[in-house]
Amino acid sequence: MKLRLICVGKLAELWQRDAADDYVGRVQRYFPLEVVELKEEKGGKKGDTSGILKREGVRILEKVPERAFLIVLDERGRQFGSEDLANRLSEEMLHGGRQWCLVVGGPYGIDPEVRKRANLILSLSKMTFTHQMARVFLLEQLYRSCTIIKNEPYHNR
């Protein structure tokens, strides 16, 4: 099973890049993981977020394989505990084996067309995070899921 993380925008701060790189390395001990960074859309008329989202959405969907299980991060999505996410990943490993594509949108969120294609819309929290922080938190949760599946001590339960 492979994982692909599609992110709109780059990580601006060195400490964010270091944290993300650390968790990517940790996850790759368990699964092949590819991180795809897409350029944030700029420009357009002030307040034209729908145009920005649409252009980003087209580029996101171009990176999603046809049979992939698509998880989109959105603050209005379903919330899972760490063990629930690990169980979901474990079930997919055992029965589906499809590639997981996870999407972290840009500062304006996710285009509705990407949401329609999603198999799961996931919220990390009821709180709002920057898309850069969401990437780091998601990578940490993927690593945590891996250690839960392997019954390793990182999760402390």
DRENMAR-941597 format. One record per residue (C-alpha): residue in one letter; chain; x, y, z; residue number from 1. Coordinates in steps of 0.5 Angstrom, whole numbers. Example, Ala and Ser with C-alpha at 12.3 -4.5 7.8 and 13.67 -1.06 7.14 Angstrom:
2
NODE resn chain  east north    up resi
NODE    a     A    25    -9    16    1
NODE    s     A    27    -2    14    2
This chain:
157
NODE resn chain  east north    up resi
NODE    m     A     0     0     0    1
NODE    k     A     3     7    -2    2
NODE    l     A     1    14     1    3
NODE    r     A     1    20    -3    4
NODE    l     A     0    27     1    5
NODE    i     A    -2    33    -4    6
NODE    c     A    -1    39    -1    7
NODE    v     A    -2    46    -4    8
NODE    g     A     4    51    -2    9
NODE    k     A    10    50     1   10
NODE    l     A    12    50     8   11
NODE    a     A    15    57     9   12
NODE    e     A    19    56    16   13
NODE    l     A    25    52    17   14
NODE    w     A    22    49    23   15
NODE    q     A    16    47    19   16
NODE    r     A    20    43    14   17
NODE    d     A    25    40    19   18
NODE    a     A    18    37    23   19
NODE    a     A    15    35    16   20
NODE    d     A    21    32    14   21
NODE    d     A    22    28    20   22
NODE    y     A    15    25    20   23
NODE    v     A    16    23    13   24
NODE    g     A    22    19    14   25
NODE    r     A    19    16    20   26
NODE    v     A    13    14    16   27
NODE    q     A    17    12    10   28
NODE    r     A    20     6    15   29
NODE    y     A    13     3    14   30
NODE    f     A    10     5     8   31
NODE    p     A    12     9     1   32
NODE    l     A    10    16     2   33
NODE    e     A    10    21    -3   34
NODE    v     A     9    28    -2   35
NODE    v     A     7    33    -8   36
NODE    e     A     7    40    -7   37
NODE    l     A     3    44   -11   38
NODE    k     A     4    52   -12   39
NODE    e     A    -1    56    -9   40
NODE    e     A    -5    60   -14   41
NODE    k     A    -4    68   -13   42
NODE    g     A    -8    73   -17   43
NODE    g     A   -15    74   -19   44
NODE    k     A   -20    79   -17   45
NODE    k     A   -20    81    -9   46
NODE    g     A   -25    76    -6   47
NODE    d     A   -25    71   -12   48
NODE    t     A   -23    65    -8   49
NODE    s     A   -28    61   -12   50
NODE    g     A   -23    62   -18   51
NODE    i     A   -17    60   -14   52
NODE    l     A   -20    54   -11   53
NODE    k     A   -22    52   -18   54
NODE    r     A   -15    52   -21   55
NODE    e     A   -12    49   -15   56
NODE    g     A   -18    44   -15   57
NODE    v     A   -16    42   -22   58
NODE    r     A    -9    41   -21   59
NODE    i     A   -10    37   -14   60
NODE    l     A   -15    32   -18   61
NODE    e     A   -10    31   -24   62
NODE    k     A    -5    28   -18   63
NODE    v     A   -10    23   -15   64
NODE    p     A   -10    16   -18   65
NODE    e     A   -17    14   -21   66
NODE    r     A   -17     8   -16   67
NODE    a     A   -14    12   -10   68
NODE    f     A   -18    12    -3   69
NODE    l     A   -18    20    -3   70
NODE    i     A   -18    23     4   71
NODE    v     A   -19    31     4   72
NODE    l     A   -17    35    10   73
NODE    d     A   -23    40    12   74
NODE    e     A   -25    43    18   75
NODE    r     A   -32    41    17   76
NODE    g     A   -30    34    16   77
NODE    r     A   -31    28    21   78
NODE    q     A   -26    28    27   79
NODE    f     A   -23    21    28   80
NODE    g     A   -18    19    35   81
NODE    s     A   -11    17    33   82
NODE    e     A   -13    10    34   83
NODE    d     A   -19    10    30   84
NODE    l     A   -15    13    24   85
NODE    a     A   -10     7    25   86
NODE    n     A   -16     2    25   87
NODE    r     A   -18     5    18   88
NODE    l     A   -11     5    15   89
NODE    s     A   -10    -2    18   90
NODE    e     A   -17    -4    15   91
NODE    e     A   -15    -1     8   92
NODE    m     A    -8    -5     8   93
NODE    l     A   -12   -12    10   94
NODE    h     A   -18   -11     5   95
NODE    g     A   -17    -5     0   96
NODE    g     A   -10    -4    -1   97
NODE    r     A   -11     2    -5   98
NODE    q     A    -7     8    -5   99
NODE    w     A    -9    13     0  100
NODE    c     A    -8    20    -3  101
NODE    l     A    -9    25     3  102
NODE    v     A   -10    33     1  103
NODE    v     A    -8    39     5  104
NODE    g     A   -11    45     1  105
NODE    g     A    -8    52     1  106
NODE    p     A   -10    58     5  107
NODE    y     A   -17    58     2  108
NODE    g     A   -19    51     3  109
NODE    i     A   -21    46    -2  110
NODE    d     A   -25    46    -8  111
NODE    p     A   -32    43    -8  112
NODE    e     A   -30    39   -14  113
NODE    v     A   -25    36   -10  114
NODE    r     A   -29    35    -4  115
NODE    k     A   -34    31    -8  116
NODE    r     A   -29    26   -11  117
NODE    a     A   -27    25    -3  118
NODE    n     A   -28    18     0  119
NODE    l     A   -27    21     7  120
NODE    i     A   -27    29     9  121
NODE    l     A   -23    29    15  122
NODE    s     A   -22    34    21  123
NODE    l     A   -16    34    25  124
NODE    s     A   -19    39    30  125
NODE    k     A   -25    44    31  126
NODE    m     A   -20    49    31  127
NODE    t     A   -17    52    25  128
NODE    f     A   -10    51    23  129
NODE    t     A    -6    54    18  130
NODE    h     A    -5    49    12  131
NODE    q     A     3    49    14  132
NODE    m     A     1    46    21  133
NODE    a     A    -4    42    18  134
NODE    r     A     1    38    14  135
NODE    v     A     6    37    20  136
NODE    f     A     0    35    24  137
NODE    l     A    -3    30    19  138
NODE    l     A     4    27    18  139
NODE    e     A     5    26    26  140
NODE    q     A    -2    22    26  141
NODE    l     A     0    18    20  142
NODE    y     A     6    16    24  143
NODE    r     A     2    15    30  144
NODE    s     A    -2    10    26  145
NODE    c     A     4     6    24  146
NODE    t     A     6     5    31  147
NODE    i     A    -1     4    33  148
NODE    i     A    -2    -2    28  149
NODE    k     A     5    -5    30  150
NODE    n     A     4    -4    37  151
NODE    e     A    10     0    38  152
NODE    p     A    10     5    45  153
NODE    y     A    10    12    41  154
NODE    h     A     2    12    43  155
NODE    n     A     3    11    50  156
NODE    r     A    -3     7    51  157
